[in-house]
Amino acid sequence: MNYIDRAISTSLEHLYITNVTDPGTLGLLRENAVIAITGAFGVTSKTVIQRHLGLSRESVNKLINRMKKKQLINVHPTFSNMDKGFILLTSHGAREAEFILNRELHLRSDVSRVNERNLIHDLSVQIVVLDLVKAKEISGFATERDLAIQLEHRANDARLVDALIVDSNSGHWIGIEMETSNAKNKANGELRKKILSKYLQELENEKGLYESIYMYSHRQRFLTQIEKTHAKIFARDYQQFSKAQRQLLSTQIKFKASECETIFELMFDSNRQLSKDNIGLIRKSDYLHQLKKLEKLVQDTNDRIIEIRLDGYKEAGKVSGLLD
């Protein structure tokens, strides 16, 4: 059994919380779920934990604080998400995760290893995969981290996708791709052709890692741009893709636009975390206050990373109708 098979076989353990009446047992099950999620994905957030466990924000805060006292996790500050923080396992927590998931995870507790520019992307992948787990639509999953370990950390390996899932009904292996950047979408046909060739390599191979691709984003516009770009490539590049290949790519790449609103609301609505209902609306005055703080930080530091976050915050404000 290779590493990916082992990851998939143990991935759902501890993610389902059974109905127990004993508060101590219930608390332990929730702690194990947090450890399993953070261990599998390497990093997580309170938003992801809250959604998966179905708890109030207050309950999540108590759970996280209890685990911090046990030295299982650390919460690090960031501007990259609305939680203003991300969760990593401590060295003790990493050992617990390896025991729970029954495999070596190669985790690191060093915060410098977290790429904050990709944090929204990574958390969005978690939301999608864990929602499929809760709906019992999949029988297992492997993360990009698992794939990288299997492929001996070859970062440019064509087989890398954001996650692998196994459909619980058909048993088919499906690749998950999350687009939270415009860089690969608009007016970038050459890059898209390379990505299509990457997918085709696996889809045409009987022993490929996946049999189809599910494509997600927090913006429906991004998925529309990608779909249109694919159509243009298929229309004009007859020599690169045969008719059968175009048909295969068109049918096996499925755009999941219905999930865009959920991902966007969880990642960018800062008032949602204060409510049990995921429909809270951010007030314009609060938004503008945070915007001014970010703008001042950019002005004081001239930090390119913070400038990128500011651009994303402005874009979210425009989409939400809070910024003209």
Buried (B, 14 or more C-beta within 10 A) or exposed (E): EEBBEBBBBBBBBBBEBEEEEEEEEBBEBBBBBBBBBBBBBBBBBBBBBBBBBEBBBEBBBEBBEBBBEEEBBBBEEBBBBBBBBBBBBBEEBBBBBBEBBEBEBEBBBEBEEBEBBBBBBBBBBBBBBBBBBBEEEBBBBBBBBBBBBBBEEEEEEBBBBBBBBBBBEEEEBBBBBBBBBBEBBEEBBEEBBEBBBBBBEBBEEEEBBBBBBBBBBBBBBBBBBBBEBBEEBBEEEEEBBEEEBBEBBEEBBEBBBEBBEBBBBBBBBBBBBEEEEBEBEBEEEEBEEBBEEBBEBBEEEEEEBBBBBBEBBBBBBEBBEBBE
